[in-house]
């Protein structure tokens, strides 16, 4: 039984919406918020290595 045009268009629109929602999440902003709120030790060490010239 072939799909009707309306059903195919609905599926296509659903796929586009899910894809756009998945890639619209600002990952960098989430990471920055996490670092600002929790102040993890690994971030402080990483920044220290950056300013030391990576000599550790």
PyMOL Python script that loads the backbone (N, CA, C, O; Angstrom):
from pymol import cmd

cmd.read_pdbstr("""\
ATOM      1  N   UNK A   1       0.848  -1.180   0.000  1.00  0.00           N
ATOM      2  CA  UNK A   1       0.000   0.000   0.000  1.00  0.00           C
ATOM      3  C   UNK A   1       0.894   1.244   0.000  1.00  0.00           C
ATOM      4  O   UNK A   1       1.600   1.484   0.980  1.00  0.00           O
ATOM      5  N   UNK A   2       0.881   2.026  -1.057  1.00  0.00           N
ATOM      6  CA  UNK A   2       1.723   3.221  -1.136  1.00  0.00           C
ATOM      7  C   UNK A   2       1.220   4.328  -0.208  1.00  0.00           C
ATOM      8  O   UNK A   2       0.027   4.438   0.075  1.00  0.00           O
ATOM      9  N   UNK A   3       2.164   5.138   0.252  1.00  0.00           N
ATOM     10  CA  UNK A   3       1.810   6.269   1.118  1.00  0.00           C
ATOM     11  C   UNK A   3       1.167   7.371   0.283  1.00  0.00           C
ATOM     12  O   UNK A   3       1.529   7.598  -0.872  1.00  0.00           O
ATOM     13  N   UNK A   4       0.226   8.030   0.887  1.00  0.00           N
ATOM     14  CA  UNK A   4      -0.412   9.163   0.238  1.00  0.00           C
ATOM     15  C   UNK A   4       0.513  10.371   0.318  1.00  0.00           C
ATOM     16  O   UNK A   4       1.418  10.415   1.151  1.00  0.00           O
ATOM     17  N   UNK A   5       0.287  11.331  -0.535  1.00  0.00           N
ATOM     18  CA  UNK A   5       1.112  12.533  -0.576  1.00  0.00           C
ATOM     19  C   UNK A   5       1.078  13.261   0.771  1.00  0.00           C
ATOM     20  O   UNK A   5       2.108  13.747   1.239  1.00  0.00           O
ATOM     21  N   UNK A   6      -0.064  13.337   1.375  1.00  0.00           N
ATOM     22  CA  UNK A   6      -0.190  14.043   2.660  1.00  0.00           C
ATOM     23  C   UNK A   6       0.656  13.353   3.736  1.00  0.00           C
ATOM     24  O   UNK A   6       1.307  14.027   4.535  1.00  0.00           O
ATOM     25  N   UNK A   7       0.651  12.034   3.763  1.00  0.00           N
ATOM     26  CA  UNK A   7       1.439  11.291   4.741  1.00  0.00           C
ATOM     27  C   UNK A   7       2.938  11.479   4.496  1.00  0.00           C
ATOM     28  O   UNK A   7       3.707  11.640   5.444  1.00  0.00           O
ATOM     29  N   UNK A   8       3.344  11.457   3.253  1.00  0.00           N
ATOM     30  CA  UNK A   8       4.764  11.676   2.933  1.00  0.00           C
ATOM     31  C   UNK A   8       5.209  13.073   3.324  1.00  0.00           C
ATOM     32  O   UNK A   8       6.304  13.245   3.860  1.00  0.00           O
ATOM     33  N   UNK A   9       4.376  14.077   3.065  1.00  0.00           N
ATOM     34  CA  UNK A   9       4.714  15.448   3.438  1.00  0.00           C
ATOM     35  C   UNK A   9       4.778  15.598   4.961  1.00  0.00           C
ATOM     36  O   UNK A   9       5.639  16.310   5.478  1.00  0.00           O
ATOM     37  N   UNK A  10       3.884  14.938   5.667  1.00  0.00           N
ATOM     38  CA  UNK A  10       3.903  14.990   7.131  1.00  0.00           C
ATOM     39  C   UNK A  10       5.191  14.395   7.668  1.00  0.00           C
ATOM     40  O   UNK A  10       5.824  14.982   8.546  1.00  0.00           O
ATOM     41  N   UNK A  11       5.591  13.230   7.152  1.00  0.00           N
ATOM     42  CA  UNK A  11       6.840  12.613   7.595  1.00  0.00           C
ATOM     43  C   UNK A  11       8.050  13.478   7.261  1.00  0.00           C
ATOM     44  O   UNK A  11       8.961  13.612   8.078  1.00  0.00           O
ATOM     45  N   UNK A  12       8.065  14.061   6.078  1.00  0.00           N
ATOM     46  CA  UNK A  12       9.177  14.915   5.677  1.00  0.00           C
ATOM     47  C   UNK A  12       9.278  16.136   6.587  1.00  0.00           C
ATOM     48  O   UNK A  12      10.376  16.509   7.001  1.00  0.00           O
ATOM     49  N   UNK A  13       8.148  16.756   6.900  1.00  0.00           N
ATOM     50  CA  UNK A  13       8.139  17.909   7.789  1.00  0.00           C
ATOM     51  C   UNK A  13       8.582  17.520   9.196  1.00  0.00           C
ATOM     52  O   UNK A  13       9.318  18.266   9.841  1.00  0.00           O
ATOM     53  N   UNK A  14       8.147  16.379   9.667  1.00  0.00           N
ATOM     54  CA  UNK A  14       8.542  15.900  10.985  1.00  0.00           C
ATOM     55  C   UNK A  14      10.052  15.675  11.055  1.00  0.00           C
ATOM     56  O   UNK A  14      10.688  16.041  12.044  1.00  0.00           O
ATOM     57  N   UNK A  15      10.619  15.085  10.029  1.00  0.00           N
ATOM     58  CA  UNK A  15      12.066  14.853   9.988  1.00  0.00           C
ATOM     59  C   UNK A  15      12.828  16.172   9.986  1.00  0.00           C
ATOM     60  O   UNK A  15      13.832  16.300  10.687  1.00  0.00           O
ATOM     61  N   UNK A  16      12.380  17.139   9.226  1.00  0.00           N
ATOM     62  CA  UNK A  16      13.039  18.441   9.174  1.00  0.00           C
ATOM     63  C   UNK A  16      12.958  19.140  10.527  1.00  0.00           C
ATOM     64  O   UNK A  16      13.941  19.738  10.965  1.00  0.00           O
ATOM     65  N   UNK A  17      11.822  19.080  11.191  1.00  0.00           N
ATOM     66  CA  UNK A  17      11.662  19.732  12.493  1.00  0.00           C
ATOM     67  C   UNK A  17      12.553  19.082  13.540  1.00  0.00           C
ATOM     68  O   UNK A  17      13.202  19.783  14.317  1.00  0.00           O
ATOM     69  N   UNK A  18      12.595  17.757  13.573  1.00  0.00           N
ATOM     70  CA  UNK A  18      13.448  17.051  14.540  1.00  0.00           C
ATOM     71  C   UNK A  18      14.915  17.358  14.277  1.00  0.00           C
ATOM     72  O   UNK A  18      15.679  17.585  15.215  1.00  0.00           O
ATOM     73  N   UNK A  19      15.310  17.367  13.020  1.00  0.00           N
ATOM     74  CA  UNK A  19      16.694  17.677  12.661  1.00  0.00           C
ATOM     75  C   UNK A  19      17.060  19.106  13.070  1.00  0.00           C
ATOM     76  O   UNK A  19      18.136  19.334  13.623  1.00  0.00           O
ATOM     77  N   UNK A  20      16.192  20.046  12.808  1.00  0.00           N
ATOM     78  CA  UNK A  20      16.465  21.443  13.170  1.00  0.00           C
ATOM     79  C   UNK A  20      16.532  21.609  14.682  1.00  0.00           C
ATOM     80  O   UNK A  20      17.372  22.357  15.182  1.00  0.00           O
ATOM     81  N   UNK A  21      15.671  20.930  15.409  1.00  0.00           N
ATOM     82  CA  UNK A  21      15.678  21.035  16.876  1.00  0.00           C
ATOM     83  C   UNK A  21      16.951  20.429  17.453  1.00  0.00           C
ATOM     84  O   UNK A  21      17.506  20.958  18.416  1.00  0.00           O
ATOM     85  N   UNK A  22      17.414  19.337  16.880  1.00  0.00           N
ATOM     86  CA  UNK A  22      18.605  18.664  17.399  1.00  0.00           C
ATOM     87  C   UNK A  22      19.858  19.507  17.186  1.00  0.00           C
ATOM     88  O   UNK A  22      20.746  19.514  18.038  1.00  0.00           O
ATOM     89  N   UNK A  23      19.942  20.205  16.081  1.00  0.00           N
ATOM     90  CA  UNK A  23      21.143  20.975  15.785  1.00  0.00           C
ATOM     91  C   UNK A  23      21.037  22.439  16.198  1.00  0.00           C
ATOM     92  O   UNK A  23      21.999  23.191  16.041  1.00  0.00           O
ATOM     93  N   UNK A  24      19.903  22.850  16.714  1.00  0.00           N
ATOM     94  CA  UNK A  24      19.735  24.236  17.136  1.00  0.00           C
ATOM     95  C   UNK A  24      20.137  24.441  18.596  1.00  0.00           C
ATOM     96  O   UNK A  24      20.158  25.570  19.084  1.00  0.00           O
ATOM     97  N   UNK A  25      20.453  23.354  19.287  1.00  0.00           N
ATOM     98  CA  UNK A  25      20.850  23.467  20.697  1.00  0.00           C
ATOM     99  C   UNK A  25      22.233  24.107  20.759  1.00  0.00           C
ATOM    100  O   UNK A  25      23.177  23.573  20.178  1.00  0.00           O
ATOM    101  N   UNK A  26      22.373  25.231  21.448  1.00  0.00           N
ATOM    102  CA  UNK A  26      23.668  25.914  21.522  1.00  0.00           C
ATOM    103  C   UNK A  26      24.610  25.198  22.501  1.00  0.00           C
ATOM    104  O   UNK A  26      24.617  25.494  23.696  1.00  0.00           O
ATOM    105  N   UNK A  27      25.392  24.267  21.984  1.00  0.00           N
ATOM    106  CA  UNK A  27      26.255  23.452  22.836  1.00  0.00           C
ATOM    107  C   UNK A  27      27.317  24.286  23.556  1.00  0.00           C
ATOM    108  O   UNK A  27      27.619  24.031  24.722  1.00  0.00           O
ATOM    109  N   UNK A  28      27.874  25.260  22.881  1.00  0.00           N
ATOM    110  CA  UNK A  28      28.892  26.099  23.524  1.00  0.00           C
ATOM    111  C   UNK A  28      28.296  26.885  24.689  1.00  0.00           C
ATOM    112  O   UNK A  28      28.934  27.023  25.733  1.00  0.00           O
ATOM    113  N   UNK A  29      27.098  27.393  24.523  1.00  0.00           N
ATOM    114  CA  UNK A  29      26.453  28.140  25.598  1.00  0.00           C
ATOM    115  C   UNK A  29      26.143  27.233  26.783  1.00  0.00           C
ATOM    116  O   UNK A  29      26.270  27.653  27.934  1.00  0.00           O
ATOM    117  N   UNK A  30      25.741  26.006  26.516  1.00  0.00           N
ATOM    118  CA  UNK A  30      25.489  25.059  27.607  1.00  0.00           C
ATOM    119  C   UNK A  30      26.775  24.731  28.356  1.00  0.00           C
ATOM    120  O   UNK A  30      26.770  24.634  29.583  1.00  0.00           O
ATOM    121  N   UNK A  31      27.874  24.558  27.629  1.00  0.00           N
ATOM    122  CA  UNK A  31      29.154  24.267  28.270  1.00  0.00           C
ATOM    123  C   UNK A  31      29.618  25.449  29.122  1.00  0.00           C
ATOM    124  O   UNK A  31      30.101  25.259  30.238  1.00  0.00           O
ATOM    125  N   UNK A  32      29.473  26.656  28.603  1.00  0.00           N
ATOM    126  CA  UNK A  32      29.876  27.848  29.360  1.00  0.00           C
ATOM    127  C   UNK A  32      29.029  27.994  30.627  1.00  0.00           C
ATOM    128  O   UNK A  32      29.554  28.320  31.692  1.00  0.00           O
ATOM    129  N   UNK A  33      27.736  27.755  30.515  1.00  0.00           N
ATOM    130  CA  UNK A  33      26.871  27.835  31.688  1.00  0.00           C
ATOM    131  C   UNK A  33      27.272  26.785  32.715  1.00  0.00           C
ATOM    132  O   UNK A  33      27.291  27.066  33.914  1.00  0.00           O
ATOM    133  N   UNK A  34      27.591  25.585  32.259  1.00  0.00           N
ATOM    134  CA  UNK A  34      28.025  24.520  33.171  1.00  0.00           C
ATOM    135  C   UNK A  34      29.307  24.923  33.898  1.00  0.00           C
ATOM    136  O   UNK A  34      29.418  24.750  35.112  1.00  0.00           O
ATOM    137  N   UNK A  35      30.266  25.456  33.157  1.00  0.00           N
ATOM    138  CA  UNK A  35      31.547  25.853  33.758  1.00  0.00           C
ATOM    139  C   UNK A  35      31.344  26.988  34.759  1.00  0.00           C
ATOM    140  O   UNK A  35      31.941  26.979  35.835  1.00  0.00           O
ATOM    141  N   UNK A  36      30.516  27.951  34.416  1.00  0.00           N
ATOM    142  CA  UNK A  36      30.275  29.070  35.329  1.00  0.00           C
ATOM    143  C   UNK A  36      29.556  28.639  36.601  1.00  0.00           C
ATOM    144  O   UNK A  36      29.830  29.166  37.680  1.00  0.00           O
ATOM    145  N   UNK A  37      28.651  27.698  36.481  1.00  0.00           N
ATOM    146  CA  UNK A  37      27.875  27.288  37.648  1.00  0.00           C
ATOM    147  C   UNK A  37      28.615  26.294  38.539  1.00  0.00           C
ATOM    148  O   UNK A  37      28.514  26.376  39.763  1.00  0.00           O
ATOM    149  N   UNK A  38      29.356  25.358  37.950  1.00  0.00           N
ATOM    150  CA  UNK A  38      29.966  24.298  38.760  1.00  0.00           C
ATOM    151  C   UNK A  38      31.445  24.500  39.023  1.00  0.00           C
ATOM    152  O   UNK A  38      31.992  23.907  39.952  1.00  0.00           O
ATOM    153  N   UNK A  39      32.109  25.335  38.213  1.00  0.00           N
ATOM    154  CA  UNK A  39      33.542  25.601  38.341  1.00  0.00           C
ATOM    155  C   UNK A  39      34.359  24.318  38.526  1.00  0.00           C
ATOM    156  O   UNK A  39      35.003  24.124  39.557  1.00  0.00           O
ATOM    157  N   UNK A  40      34.323  23.446  37.512  1.00  0.00           N
ATOM    158  CA  UNK A  40      35.018  22.163  37.641  1.00  0.00           C
ATOM    159  C   UNK A  40      36.538  22.327  37.662  1.00  0.00           C
ATOM    160  O   UNK A  40      37.084  23.245  37.049  1.00  0.00           O
ATOM    161  N   UNK A  41      37.208  21.427  38.374  1.00  0.00           N
ATOM    162  CA  UNK A  41      38.664  21.489  38.506  1.00  0.00           C
ATOM    163  C   UNK A  41      39.360  21.287  37.163  1.00  0.00           C
ATOM    164  O   UNK A  41      40.389  21.907  36.896  1.00  0.00           O
ATOM    165  N   UNK A  42      38.804  20.424  36.322  1.00  0.00           N
ATOM    166  CA  UNK A  42      39.447  20.147  35.034  1.00  0.00           C
ATOM    167  C   UNK A  42      39.514  21.415  34.177  1.00  0.00           C
ATOM    168  O   UNK A  42      40.466  21.576  33.413  1.00  0.00           O
ATOM    169  N   UNK A  43      38.539  22.312  34.281  1.00  0.00           N
ATOM    170  CA  UNK A  43      38.553  23.536  33.483  1.00  0.00           C
ATOM    171  C   UNK A  43      39.643  24.485  33.975  1.00  0.00           C
ATOM    172  O   UNK A  43      40.353  25.096  33.176  1.00  0.00           O
ATOM    173  N   UNK A  44      39.767  24.602  35.293  1.00  0.00           N
ATOM    174  CA  UNK A  44      40.797  25.464  35.864  1.00  0.00           C
ATOM    175  C   UNK A  44      42.191  24.970  35.473  1.00  0.00           C
ATOM    176  O   UNK A  44      43.070  25.771  35.154  1.00  0.00           O
ATOM    177  N   UNK A  45      42.391  23.639  35.498  1.00  0.00           N
ATOM    178  CA  UNK A  45      43.681  23.074  35.084  1.00  0.00           C
ATOM    179  C   UNK A  45      43.944  23.315  33.600  1.00  0.00           C
ATOM    180  O   UNK A  45      45.073  23.605  33.204  1.00  0.00           O
ATOM    181  N   UNK A  46      42.909  23.195  32.791  1.00  0.00           N
ATOM    182  CA  UNK A  46      43.051  23.412  31.352  1.00  0.00           C
ATOM    183  C   UNK A  46      43.432  24.865  31.052  1.00  0.00           C
ATOM    184  O   UNK A  46      44.299  25.125  30.218  1.00  0.00           O
ATOM    185  N   UNK A  47      42.778  25.804  31.735  1.00  0.00           N
ATOM    186  CA  UNK A  47      43.108  27.223  31.553  1.00  0.00           C
ATOM    187  C   UNK A  47      44.541  27.491  32.027  1.00  0.00           C
ATOM    188  O   UNK A  47      45.272  28.253  31.393  1.00  0.00           O
ATOM    189  N   UNK A  48      44.938  26.872  33.127  1.00  0.00           N
ATOM    190  CA  UNK A  48      46.308  27.018  33.603  1.00  0.00           C
ATOM    191  C   UNK A  48      47.323  26.516  32.594  1.00  0.00           C
ATOM    192  O   UNK A  48      48.357  27.150  32.385  1.00  0.00           O
ATOM    193  N   UNK A  49      47.042  25.397  31.974  1.00  0.00           N
ATOM    194  CA  UNK A  49      47.949  24.866  30.938  1.00  0.00           C
ATOM    195  C   UNK A  49      48.002  25.790  29.733  1.00  0.00           C
ATOM    196  O   UNK A  49      49.061  25.951  29.126  1.00  0.00           O
ATOM    197  N   UNK A  50      46.870  26.404  29.375  1.00  0.00           N
ATOM    198  CA  UNK A  50      46.854  27.331  28.244  1.00  0.00           C
ATOM    199  C   UNK A  50      47.764  28.538  28.504  1.00  0.00           C
ATOM    200  O   UNK A  50      48.527  28.946  27.628  1.00  0.00           O
ATOM    201  N   UNK A  51      47.677  29.099  29.706  1.00  0.00           N
ATOM    202  CA  UNK A  51      48.458  30.286  30.031  1.00  0.00           C
ATOM    203  C   UNK A  51      49.913  29.968  30.334  1.00  0.00           C
ATOM    204  O   UNK A  51      50.769  30.847  30.233  1.00  0.00           O
ATOM    205  N   UNK A  52      50.211  28.715  30.707  1.00  0.00           N
ATOM    206  CA  UNK A  52      51.585  28.298  30.927  1.00  0.00           C
ATOM    207  C   UNK A  52      52.277  27.931  29.621  1.00  0.00           C
ATOM    208  O   UNK A  52      53.471  27.631  29.618  1.00  0.00           O
ATOM    209  N   UNK A  53      51.566  27.948  28.544  1.00  0.00           N
ATOM    210  CA  UNK A  53      52.124  27.552  27.258  1.00  0.00           C
ATOM    211  C   UNK A  53      52.117  26.062  27.043  1.00  0.00           C
ATOM    212  O   UNK A  53      52.836  25.562  26.178  1.00  0.00           O
ATOM    213  N   UNK A  54      51.334  25.346  27.799  1.00  0.00           N
ATOM    214  CA  UNK A  54      51.229  23.914  27.634  1.00  0.00           C
ATOM    215  C   UNK A  54      52.440  23.161  28.146  1.00  0.00           C
ATOM    216  O   UNK A  54      52.710  22.051  27.687  1.00  0.00           O
ATOM    217  N   UNK A  55      53.176  23.735  29.084  1.00  0.00           N
ATOM    218  CA  UNK A  55      54.437  23.168  29.550  1.00  0.00           C
ATOM    219  C   UNK A  55      54.235  22.110  30.647  1.00  0.00           C
ATOM    220  O   UNK A  55      55.222  21.646  31.218  1.00  0.00           O
ATOM    221  N   UNK A  56      53.032  21.726  30.950  1.00  0.00           N
ATOM    222  CA  UNK A  56      52.817  20.747  32.024  1.00  0.00           C
ATOM    223  C   UNK A  56      52.806  19.343  31.532  1.00  0.00           C
ATOM    224  O   UNK A  56      52.636  18.414  32.322  1.00  0.00           O
TER     225      UNK A  56
END
""", "prot")
cmd.dss("prot")
cmd.show_as("cartoon", "prot")
cmd.util.cbc("prot")
cmd.orient("prot")
